[in-house]
């Protein structure tokens, strides 16, 4: 009964929040625009407005925006244009499928988008400053997105960004909508929404979530590592963002003392700032996904947040960090946080998962490469009281160590077979997790405990972690993989996860000790048993952490976390030096 009561309580809180959002008056939606809460304003219209009342509600808001535009300051004008751009794109994207298209036809939705575009066209003629200011921001974001999507040649990226922007904001809207509708992903998202396909799409990056949501995505991973990658792509944006967070937390005198005082104080401050920066992105992403979270009653719309990777062997520190962040987000969001915490698939992570899920807090199990890890954690999660939890198999980070082992052993065909390593582990984990007990499975409910495919890889034009695993509950996609997947029309074949991996590839894969350790579980044939059987038991924790996929991934996570910490220290130095220069000039 206790498990059921927690579940009911969480869902009731989510339903009540959605009811409040549905009751939001037109004036409050307009005030969100004035305050720069663009996602909240557009989200209310597309997700929480009665479809048959949408035309009238949008018409009222468009008139209010148009009437106030001329007399408004530059910030209001930019916000107004941003609202019109996002509303127009939103109406032309996947988003109406969530609610609006259940009662409205496509022509009606298109007509409402045209109303917004007509107002946008009139307002951009009034003056040049506001449209140009918004265009500069959108172009920078577009350029950064294209770089994240794998375009490395700066001249080519600049040219493509210019083509997307066109000569006006109207061109930008038209080009983005066309780009979205040419993607292969909305078809999968629509099938998922209709209940015809199980796979939910996610964004495996700390930025550009709105774009993925327009495509039909409803999940995102955010952690210091991904923030660092986004920071590298767009340093101008992130330098300012980090600087603003630093000066909001510390006075300049404090920052000077950090630089010239004990190293431990500086390290502590940097750790706090690292968390603050990540949490700022997490909160932003939670708000972007909040509407999906509400309309699905907590089934989708989650942000996956990684706890400090340096604490991977300390259960208590991971639990304390997650609980504190959960409480913080609960206060900031004003309701049940749409967040799940990434925990490593280790002995300490297993205990932490048990403690958190017993309190109704969702988790994502990461640094996971094997069937034994997935099954072991599924047992724990199945007893939990959370709404959802995720088992993230990091396929690419599994395939590459297998590939390297094959190369070292000079196994013919090993490199090609390694591409299937993560796919086969995911297929076996899927069967063992979700098939009924009488067929040798665990009978796990896939909507509650979701196998998640992450760390995808590209092999020329083939992405087996996508095409061979449709039917897995979640696939999260990095921007460059998404662009590659969309470079031509691809046929969507559901439930490929149930296919058998080619026997010849399996034969070669069994030459790998790493693959055997990932694939074999008690009850399997002894001929496939690895020399060293790994487990999640505490006495085996050192061997598990030394296992190449785990060791490589934890090592990289910690290394990138430290790199981001060094970048934060550089920003502290920059702020202090800039203040000293300013003080000197004012003498």
C-alpha positions as MATLAB code, in Angstrom:
seq = 'XXXXXXXXXXXXXXXXXXXXXXXXXXXXXXXXXXXXXXXXXXXXXXXXXXXXXXXXXXXXXXXXXXXXXXXXXXXXXXXXXXXXXXXXXXXXXXXXXXXXXXXXXXXXXXXXXXXXXXXXXXXXXXXXXXXXXXXXXXXXXXXXXXXXXXXXXXXXXXXXXXXXXXXXXXXXXXXXXXXXXXXXXXXXXXXXXXXXXXXXXXXXXXXXXXXXXXXXXXXXXXXXXXXXXXXXXXXXXXXXXXXXXXXXXXXXXXXXXXXXXXXXXXXXXXXXXXXXXXXXXXXXXXXXXXXXXXXXXXXXXXXXXXXXXXXXXXXXXXXXXXXXXXXXXXXXXXXXXXXXXXXXXXXXXXXXXXXXXXXXXXXXXXXXXXXXXXXXXXXXXXXXXXXXXXXXXXXXXXXXXXXXXXXXXXXXXXXXXXXXXXXXXXXXXXXXXXXXXXXXXXXXXXXXXXXXXXXXXXXXXXXXXXXXXXXXXXXXXXXXXXXXXXXXXXXXXXXXXXXXXXXXXXXXXXXXXXXXXXXXXXXXXXXXXXXXXXXXXXXXXXXXXXXXXXXXXXXXXXXXXXXXXXXXXXXXXXXXXXXXXXXXXXX';
ca = [
       0.000    0.000    0.000;
       2.842    2.387    0.801;
       4.293    2.023   -2.700;
       0.917    2.765   -4.247;
       0.282    5.769   -1.985;
       3.554    7.434   -2.976;
       2.781    6.888   -6.656;
      -0.721    8.292   -6.276;
       0.493   11.289   -4.281;
       3.087   12.221   -6.903;
       0.607   11.929   -9.758;
      -2.045   13.905   -7.899;
       0.433   16.746   -7.347;
       1.286   16.709  -11.057;
      -2.391   16.702  -12.067;
      -3.158   19.627   -9.780;
      -0.282   21.619  -11.252;
      -1.585   20.953  -14.739;
      -5.085   22.017  -13.697;
      -3.626   25.294  -12.402;
      -1.810   25.783  -15.693;
      -5.043   25.145  -17.606;
      -6.737   27.832  -15.521;
      -4.089   30.438  -16.350;
      -5.847   33.586  -17.657;
      -4.839   35.293  -20.876;
      -3.412   38.268  -19.001;
      -0.980   36.055  -17.095;
       0.225   34.435  -20.320;
       0.837   37.921  -21.701;
       2.736   38.893  -18.551;
       5.008   35.905  -19.082;
       5.967   37.384  -22.438;
       6.696   40.716  -20.801;
       8.888   38.968  -18.212;
      10.800   37.047  -20.871;
       9.285   33.681  -19.898;
       8.774   32.784  -23.545;
       8.778   29.001  -23.143;
       6.143   29.286  -20.411;
       3.906   31.487  -22.551;
       4.163   29.306  -25.666;
       3.831   26.148  -23.591;
       0.591   27.320  -22.021;
      -0.918   27.911  -25.449;
       0.226   24.671  -27.069;
      -0.196   22.269  -24.156;
      -2.711   23.641  -21.669;
      -5.239   25.623  -23.678;
      -8.456   23.924  -24.742;
      -7.844   23.347  -28.474;
     -11.144   24.852  -29.575;
     -10.322   28.021  -27.587;
      -6.789   28.392  -28.917;
      -7.609   30.650  -31.858;
      -9.394   33.178  -29.665;
      -6.746   33.093  -26.935;
      -3.894   33.568  -29.413;
      -5.798   36.389  -31.127;
      -6.160   38.283  -27.840;
      -2.461   37.900  -26.999;
      -1.348   38.913  -30.497;
      -3.395   42.100  -30.265;
      -1.954   42.937  -26.844;
       1.593   42.374  -28.086;
       1.040   44.464  -31.229;
      -0.574   47.330  -29.306;
       2.217   47.503  -26.725;
       5.117   46.986  -29.125;
       5.694   50.532  -30.370;
       5.659   52.072  -26.892;
       7.703   49.302  -25.323;
      11.417   49.437  -24.611;
      13.932   47.449  -26.628;
      13.842   44.500  -24.231;
      10.075   44.195  -24.502;
      10.268   44.416  -28.270;
      12.863   41.649  -28.478;
      10.797   39.457  -26.156;
       7.694   40.076  -28.242;
       9.472   39.074  -31.442;
      10.988   36.025  -29.738;
       7.519   34.955  -28.609;
       6.127   35.287  -32.127;
       9.058   33.362  -33.612;
       8.800   30.530  -31.076;
       5.019   30.332  -31.319;
       5.153   30.156  -35.109;
       7.848   27.473  -35.098;
       6.088   25.574  -32.319;
       2.831   25.468  -34.273;
       4.706   24.218  -37.338;
       6.656   21.574  -35.427;
       5.787   18.284  -33.725;
       4.356   20.049  -30.661;
       0.685   20.285  -31.758;
       0.600   16.464  -31.832;
       0.711   16.340  -28.027;
      -2.664   18.047  -27.473;
      -3.925   20.344  -30.240;
      -4.234   17.862  -33.097;
      -6.504   15.666  -31.005;
      -9.290   18.213  -31.656;
      -7.991   20.516  -34.392;
      -6.964   19.740  -37.954;
      -3.618   20.699  -39.428;
      -5.102   23.509  -41.534;
      -6.540   25.186  -38.438;
      -3.199   25.003  -36.628;
      -1.437   26.349  -39.709;
      -3.927   29.200  -39.841;
      -3.120   30.179  -36.252;
       0.598   30.088  -37.083;
      -0.086   32.390  -40.042;
      -1.757   34.876  -37.680;
       1.397   35.001  -35.572;
       3.559   35.391  -38.679;
       1.399   38.249  -39.941;
       1.906   40.120  -36.664;
       5.631   39.329  -36.765;
       5.861   40.740  -40.280;
       4.176   43.994  -39.199;
       6.297   44.474  -36.096;
       9.683   43.919  -37.756;
       8.849   46.813  -40.109;
       8.441   49.284  -37.244;
      12.166   49.528  -36.477;
      15.374   47.662  -37.176;
      16.998   47.513  -33.744;
      14.843   44.836  -32.076;
      14.715   42.448  -35.078;
      18.465   42.789  -35.584;
      19.198   42.142  -31.914;
      17.093   38.967  -31.900;
      18.567   37.865  -35.226;
      22.112   38.165  -33.849;
      21.174   35.944  -30.896;
      19.418   33.377  -33.085;
      22.285   33.265  -35.540;
      24.842   32.656  -32.787;
      22.692   29.839  -31.431;
      22.245   28.405  -34.925;
      25.987   28.505  -35.581;
      26.693   26.752  -32.257;
      24.047   24.112  -32.995;
      25.550   23.373  -36.391;
      28.986   22.995  -34.824;
      27.552   20.576  -32.255;
      25.945   18.695  -35.155;
      29.387   17.956  -36.510;
      30.108   20.739  -39.000;
      33.801   21.391  -38.436;
      34.630   23.752  -41.310;
      33.976   27.247  -39.969;
      33.388   28.817  -43.399;
      30.845   26.144  -44.294;
      29.134   26.533  -40.923;
      28.980   30.311  -41.298;
      27.438   29.971  -44.753;
      24.860   27.452  -43.579;
      23.930   29.607  -40.590;
      23.427   32.539  -42.972;
      21.169   30.431  -45.206;
      19.033   29.385  -42.252;
      18.696   32.981  -41.035;
      17.780   34.317  -44.478;
      17.123   38.043  -44.749;
      14.482   38.350  -42.038;
      12.997   36.617  -39.004;
      10.234   35.368  -41.294;
      12.837   33.510  -43.356;
      14.305   32.044  -40.186;
      10.917   30.688  -39.064;
      10.208   29.238  -42.497;
      13.641   27.612  -42.784;
      13.553   26.070  -39.291;
      10.055   24.647  -39.836;
      11.161   23.205  -43.173;
      14.264   21.731  -41.528;
      12.187   20.157  -38.746;
       9.675   18.648  -41.146;
      12.442   17.095  -43.259;
      13.738   15.135  -40.248;
      13.093   11.411  -39.826;
      12.455   11.758  -36.100;
       8.922   13.263  -35.953;
       7.549   10.133  -37.624;
       8.916    8.015  -34.776;
       7.683   10.489  -32.174;
       4.166   10.461  -33.675;
       4.133    6.654  -33.669;
       5.207    6.720  -30.027;
       2.491    9.214  -29.130;
      -0.152    7.064  -30.852;
       1.015    4.059  -28.850;
       2.197    2.274  -31.996;
       5.910    2.450  -31.092;
       7.560    2.246  -27.712;
      10.679    4.343  -28.277;
      10.859    7.790  -26.727;
      13.460   10.193  -28.154;
      15.941   12.140  -26.037;
      18.585   14.840  -26.389;
      22.064   13.699  -25.338;
      23.487   17.200  -24.920;
      23.349   20.172  -22.529;
      22.094   22.635  -25.152;
      19.648   22.878  -28.074;
      16.936   21.005  -26.187;
      14.199   23.219  -27.657;
      15.164   22.075  -31.140;
      14.912   18.422  -30.102;
      11.541   19.066  -28.453;
      10.309   20.576  -31.723;
      11.345   17.298  -33.372;
       9.408   15.212  -30.840;
      11.998   14.639  -28.103;
      10.830   14.389  -24.505;
      13.963   13.577  -22.476;
      17.389   15.122  -21.946;
      20.687   14.319  -20.262;
      22.466   17.199  -18.548;
      25.706   16.943  -16.592;
      28.986   18.852  -16.122;
      30.603   16.886  -18.943;
      27.938   17.894  -21.459;
      27.930   21.471  -20.172;
      31.682   21.545  -20.770;
      31.213   20.328  -24.351;
      28.552   23.000  -24.962;
      30.868   25.602  -23.404;
      33.617   24.626  -25.853;
      31.221   25.073  -28.792;
      29.989   28.551  -27.782;
      32.546   30.109  -25.391;
      31.186   33.658  -25.791;
      27.744   32.654  -24.531;
      28.973   30.379  -21.747;
      31.726   32.721  -20.515;
      29.130   35.399  -19.847;
      26.699   32.907  -18.375;
      29.324   31.548  -15.982;
      30.606   35.019  -15.098;
      27.076   36.126  -14.186;
      26.628   33.086  -11.933;
      29.975   33.663  -10.217;
      29.311   37.315   -9.371;
      25.791   36.454   -8.215;
      27.299   34.045   -5.677;
      30.472   35.810   -4.500;
      31.685   39.364   -3.922;
      34.894   40.449   -5.650;
      36.788   40.499   -2.349;
      35.807   36.869   -1.775;
      37.013   35.893   -5.241;
      40.388   37.580   -4.599;
      40.758   35.663   -1.343;
      39.971   32.403   -3.138;
      42.777   33.047   -5.612;
      45.346   34.089   -3.030;
      44.269   32.009   -0.042;
      44.189   28.323    0.814;
      43.713   26.006   -2.146;
      40.985   24.098   -0.307;
      38.751   27.184   -0.176;
      39.112   27.750   -3.903;
      38.404   24.098   -4.644;
      35.283   24.166   -2.473;
      34.025   27.309   -4.219;
      34.700   25.808   -7.646;
      32.797   22.634   -6.713;
      29.827   24.763   -5.646;
      30.012   26.804   -8.848;
      30.279   23.658  -10.957;
      27.044   22.459   -9.383;
      25.408   25.886   -9.771;
      26.237   26.063  -13.478;
      24.928   22.569  -14.105;
      21.802   23.270  -12.053;
      21.105   26.455  -14.008;
      21.052   24.362  -17.186;
      19.031   21.633  -15.470;
      16.396   24.099  -14.290;
      16.168   25.654  -17.746;
      15.733   22.206  -19.302;
      13.195   21.199  -16.653;
      11.109   24.224  -17.621;
      11.400   23.439  -21.327;
      10.155   19.880  -20.699;
       7.692   20.825  -17.962;
       4.624   20.923  -20.212;
       5.304   17.403  -21.523;
       5.839   16.239  -17.937;
       2.459   17.669  -16.937;
       0.391   16.417  -19.883;
       1.822   12.895  -19.501;
       1.260   12.980  -15.717;
       4.923   12.403  -14.994;
       5.490    9.668  -17.538;
       7.765   11.730  -19.825;
       9.522   15.078  -19.843;
      12.485   14.259  -17.592;
      15.930   15.784  -17.232;
      18.627   13.273  -16.301;
      21.172   14.889  -13.984;
      24.469   13.284  -13.062;
      25.720   13.532   -9.499;
      29.381   14.436   -9.026;
      31.334   11.627  -10.779;
      34.125   11.956   -8.209;
      31.736   10.469   -5.634;
      31.049    7.294   -7.634;
      32.211    5.083   -4.765;
      30.451    6.974   -1.964;
      26.785    6.080   -1.550;
      26.064    8.625    1.185;
      27.526   11.565   -0.734;
      25.563   10.637   -3.884;
      22.306   10.326   -1.926;
      22.845   13.588   -0.041;
      23.666   15.470   -3.237;
      20.607   14.080   -5.041;
      18.260   14.810   -2.142;
      19.516   18.387   -1.809;
      19.177   19.050   -5.532;
      15.722   17.460   -5.597;
      14.565   19.775   -2.794;
      16.097   22.776   -4.552;
      14.311   21.985   -7.825;
      11.055   21.306   -5.995;
      11.190   24.842   -4.627;
      12.272   26.423   -7.912;
       9.690   24.606  -10.046;
       6.865   24.775   -7.531;
       5.988   21.109   -7.850;
       7.270   17.588   -8.353;
      10.692   17.963  -10.033;
      10.855   16.426  -13.503;
      14.367   15.205  -12.825;
      16.058   11.827  -12.409;
      19.545   11.439  -10.958;
      22.298    9.604  -12.784;
      24.025    7.043  -10.576;
      26.885    4.752  -11.606;
      26.136    1.044  -12.082;
      28.433    0.067   -9.229;
      27.906   -1.431   -5.770;
      27.730    2.061   -4.236;
      25.376    3.208   -6.987;
      23.108    0.237   -6.321;
      22.724    1.134   -2.663;
      22.189    4.803   -3.544;
      19.503    3.834   -6.071;
      17.719    1.778   -3.434;
      17.719    4.667   -0.957;
      16.567    7.325   -3.439;
      13.843    5.320   -5.173;
      12.434    4.245   -1.796;
      11.580    7.943   -1.351;
       9.988    8.302   -4.789;
      13.021    9.977   -6.393;
      13.731    8.708   -9.910;
      17.184    7.686  -11.097;
      19.091    6.915  -14.281;
      21.673    4.165  -13.950;
      24.724    5.138  -15.986;
      28.262    3.821  -16.578;
      26.333    0.686  -17.530;
      27.545   -1.682  -20.234;
      26.316   -5.130  -19.354;
      23.353   -7.406  -18.926;
      24.334   -8.243  -15.358;
      24.345   -4.544  -14.418;
      20.949   -3.936  -16.047;
      19.318   -6.948  -14.401;
      20.869   -6.283  -11.011;
      19.668   -2.705  -10.920;
      16.242   -3.643  -12.306;
      15.673   -5.777   -9.200;
      16.346   -2.759   -7.001;
      14.344   -0.302   -9.099;
      11.358   -2.626   -9.307;
      10.976   -2.277   -5.529;
      11.231    1.513   -5.668;
       8.445    4.060   -5.285;
       9.466    6.418   -8.093;
       7.275    7.142  -11.114;
       9.984    6.193  -13.615;
      13.618    5.110  -13.700;
      16.082    4.513  -16.514;
      18.747    1.893  -17.235;
      21.206    3.628  -19.570;
      23.334    1.301  -21.682;
      26.250    3.293  -23.091;
      26.592    1.445  -26.377;
      29.391    3.368  -28.029;
      31.504    3.295  -24.889;
      30.992   -0.464  -24.905;
      31.756   -1.015  -28.581;
      35.056    0.880  -28.653;
      36.831   -1.110  -25.893;
      35.684   -4.310  -27.610;
      37.033   -2.962  -30.894;
      40.379   -2.115  -29.276;
      40.594   -5.583  -27.735;
      39.863   -7.157  -31.135;
      42.613   -5.083  -32.721;
      45.089   -6.053  -30.027;
      44.284   -9.741  -30.570;
      44.389   -9.307  -34.385;
      40.995  -10.984  -34.721;
      39.822  -10.966  -38.333;
      36.523   -9.103  -38.698;
      36.753   -7.938  -35.085;
      36.485   -4.228  -35.809;
      33.307   -4.745  -37.841;
      31.822   -7.109  -35.263;
      32.503   -4.643  -32.447;
      29.859   -2.325  -33.937;
      27.308   -4.940  -32.849;
      28.596   -5.307  -29.270;
      26.347   -2.693  -27.651;
      23.418   -3.683  -29.860;
      23.570   -7.332  -28.786;
      23.950   -6.477  -25.093;
      20.937   -4.152  -25.363;
      18.890   -6.811  -27.163;
      19.645   -9.421  -24.541;
      18.990   -6.992  -21.680;
      15.681   -6.000  -23.301;
      14.513   -9.607  -23.549;
      15.589  -10.496  -20.019;
      14.013   -7.371  -18.554;
      10.656   -7.297  -20.313;
       9.727  -10.846  -21.273;
       7.351  -12.569  -18.829;
       8.598  -14.863  -16.095;
       7.440  -17.994  -17.887;
       9.708  -17.102  -20.829;
      12.760  -16.464  -18.678;
      12.322  -12.699  -18.290;
      11.769  -10.499  -15.257;
       8.383   -9.180  -16.362;
       9.467   -5.575  -15.777;
       7.034   -2.816  -16.832;
       8.858   -0.919  -19.646;
       6.937    2.316  -19.077;
       8.169    2.469  -15.492;
      11.711    1.056  -15.752;
      13.062    2.077  -19.129;
      16.042    0.666  -20.934;
      17.780    3.702  -22.404;
      20.275    3.569  -25.270;
      22.962    6.245  -25.033;
      26.438    7.068  -26.303;
      25.559    6.324  -29.920;
      28.208    5.915  -32.600;
      28.330    6.526  -36.348;
      29.869    3.913  -38.673;
      29.988    5.626  -42.060;
      26.251    6.000  -42.771;
      25.166    3.260  -40.372;
      23.998    3.893  -36.813;
      23.087    0.456  -35.449;
      22.441    1.822  -31.960;
      19.401    3.488  -33.535;
      18.301    1.395  -36.505;
      18.821   -1.962  -34.784;
      17.252   -0.952  -31.469;
      13.912    0.628  -32.290;
      11.517   -0.584  -29.633;
      13.806    0.161  -26.694;
      11.930    2.515  -24.362;
      14.341    5.447  -24.862;
      17.100    6.374  -27.313;
      19.049    9.558  -26.570;
      20.753   11.160  -29.535;
      23.798   13.422  -29.690;
      23.438   16.353  -32.155;
      26.012   15.041  -34.656;
      24.344   11.614  -34.698;
      20.955   13.224  -35.233;
      22.244   15.246  -38.177;
      23.840   12.170  -39.727;
      20.644   10.160  -39.233;
      18.695   12.926  -40.980;
      21.011   13.331  -43.963;
      18.572   11.290  -46.065;
      15.183    9.623  -45.704;
      15.356    6.452  -43.622;
      12.720    3.776  -43.214;
      11.424    3.348  -39.684;
      11.006   -0.323  -38.773;
       9.698   -0.750  -35.254;
      10.806   -3.470  -32.811;
      14.164   -4.119  -34.436;
      15.377   -4.652  -30.877;
      13.706   -8.084  -31.088;
      15.795   -9.161  -34.076;
      18.649  -11.632  -33.746;
      22.188  -10.324  -34.155;
      23.843  -12.013  -37.186;
      25.378  -15.372  -36.073;
      28.699  -14.643  -37.784;
      29.039  -11.398  -35.816;
      28.140  -13.193  -32.589;
      30.815  -15.811  -33.239;
      33.452  -13.103  -33.570;
      32.173  -11.149  -30.567;
      32.665  -14.133  -28.303;
      36.396  -13.799  -29.011;
      36.281  -10.705  -26.784;
      36.611  -11.121  -23.034;
      35.033   -7.677  -22.538;
      32.000   -8.676  -24.587;
      31.629  -11.977  -22.715;
      31.676  -10.092  -19.425;
      28.984   -7.740  -20.692;
      26.806  -10.444  -22.240;
      27.047  -13.532  -20.008;
      24.847  -14.078  -16.956;
      24.371  -17.177  -14.792;
      22.326  -19.760  -16.656;
      23.967  -19.084  -20.008;
      26.117  -21.724  -21.696;
      29.453  -22.276  -19.983;
      31.292  -22.042  -23.302;
      30.502  -18.307  -23.391;
      31.428  -17.667  -19.778;
      34.169  -15.039  -19.286;
      37.382  -15.891  -17.493;
      36.500  -13.362  -14.801;
      32.791  -13.076  -13.955;
      31.946   -9.571  -12.743;
      29.153   -8.787  -10.287;
      27.617   -5.844   -8.445;
      28.532   -7.290   -5.065;
      30.581   -5.028   -2.747;
      33.482   -7.485   -2.665;
      33.732   -7.199   -6.462;
      33.642   -3.400   -6.638;
      37.334   -2.913   -7.417;
      37.247   -5.388  -10.296;
      34.151   -3.710  -11.734;
      35.676   -0.234  -11.549;
      38.801   -1.563  -13.320;
      36.761   -3.153  -16.134;
      37.803   -1.213  -19.284;
      34.395    0.259  -20.256;
      33.750    1.403  -16.669;
      37.309    2.576  -16.021;
      37.505    4.508  -19.314;
      34.128    6.182  -18.835;
      34.566    7.123  -15.180;
      38.043    8.371  -15.988;
      36.763   10.592  -18.790;
      33.845   11.872  -16.721;
      36.168   12.831  -13.874;
      38.729   14.319  -16.271;
      36.141   16.487  -18.032;
      34.660   17.481  -14.690;
      38.139   18.626  -13.636;
      38.604   20.455  -16.940;
      35.371   22.323  -16.357;
      36.577   23.161  -12.841;
      39.747   24.644  -14.350;
      37.641   26.679  -16.779;
      35.672   28.059  -13.838;
      38.912   29.031  -12.097;
      39.957   30.889  -15.244;
      36.684   32.795  -15.211;
      37.270   33.729  -11.548;
      40.732   35.053  -12.472;
      39.225   36.964  -15.397;
      36.585   38.595  -13.183;
      39.143   39.606  -10.550;
      41.602   40.968  -13.130;
      38.855   42.881  -14.938;
      37.730   44.458  -11.653;
      41.298   45.466  -10.795;
      41.711   47.100  -14.210;
      38.399   48.939  -13.814;
      39.384   50.121  -10.318;
      42.731   51.327  -11.635;
      41.083   53.291  -14.439;
      38.706   54.961  -11.981;
      41.513   56.239   -9.724;
];
